[in-house]
Amino acid sequence: MKPLLALLIVTPQLLWADSTINGKTVECYCTDKTGSRVELGETICLEVGGRMFMAQCQMSLNVPMWREVRQGCLTSQALPQTPIPTVKG
């Protein structure tokens, strides 16, 4: 029962990613290669050193970081669509 109690005490702290320093809220998030904001828990395809992989934005020692969660990247399996001819009349 004690491990469950410890999990219930720690879990809310893990879910709350923002922090305050001197009364100011410090938002925690990752950025992609264009500098766009990526929220904690989101997964994107990253290319590093010529290698592509799926990575998730996570916290490590109070620092947002990318963690590889799958080799390779997910791609669409859809076939290219052919344009539908228009009827002139």
Buried (B, 14 or more C-beta within 10 A) or exposed (E): EEEEEEEEEEEEEEEEBEEEEEEEEEEBBBEBEEEEEBEBEBBBBBEEEEEEBBBBBBBEEEEBEBEEEEEEEEEEEEEEEEEEEEEEE
